Amino acid sequence: MSEAGGSTRRVAQRVPYFDVLRVVASFAVVVIHVAAMHWKNTDANSSAWLTMNAWDAVSRFAVPIFVMISGALFLDPKRPFSMKKVLKKNIFRLVVAFVVWTVFYAIFDYVQYRSSMADTVEAILRGHYHMWFLIMIVCLYLLTPMLRKITARRDYMEYFLIVGILLTCCIPGIVDFLKGLTLITDSRTITAFYDGMSHITDNIARGFSMGFVVYFVLGYYLSTINISKKNRILIYILGLLGAVFSIVYTSTVVTRSGVKWAMFDELSPGVMAWSAAVFLFARYRCKRPVGKVVGELSKLSFGVYLIHAAVLEVLVYKVGICSGGEYINTWKILVLSVMIFGISTVISWIISKIPILKKYII
């Protein structure tokens, strides 16, 4: 994304693979929401649902990539840092953007779906379904001074990542795996394991909840350490296996149990491995300066993230494009995603030409 994602408008400081990743991740966000729009109300045994499930799962690296880019930039001890500046510039801007776009979407829903005034007020307080990212990234920015102390020492950083990945990814991932088994088997033993493990993870969440902080630190770690070609290939393989596992296990559980459930949350082991692989692949493959088009798309990525949900809802629920989940296939997902991404980019570009709007809401 733009500055909200930790970038800078000074071209000399732009990192080529960050620009590439922002564009790819912003498109992946669109793919996720296109693939998920009929995910819950389509027959899980249909090819349409299996296609939606696969695209949804394989695109889940999007938000982790944005967070990792922010971490790579904000946690670099070599970069000047001022919490006062972050509060006045980055956090204030995100809060303003959240308020403006939350009100926009509440009014949008009121007009689009004839929502009640009570629902509109609730929507303003709750925020649209994709606005959670802004709240999350603000929390990470607030933690930055403390996290920079950790990233200043590699041993502290590696310890933090080991503990964080274990407690927020691996153990909860085991619990999710067990939950999937409880949906497709009648084993009292598995159910007992799941009940016991879920109680443990609940307590971990109360006492050591880090969530996306792991991605924040991981982004800086993967952007700075030297990784041999052999180890990179291993990470790529693990990433691909993670993506495949997310797709296959979710499909297996849902088709056998009939319960719409997914194991490709952004903090699941499969998605974390896949996200790390995508980030690392871009770092080592995109070293040359990007062209003007990619650079401009990168700057507009935050606006695309904010506006794409409205564009999607208009095209699908008003215009009627891909309004039936049973007719969806890979080509329709990609074509609709390109349309939404393109329209959102144009709208973001238009908004960026208005200085006050460019400064505060995209």
Beta strands, then each sheet from edge to edge (+ up, - down):
end
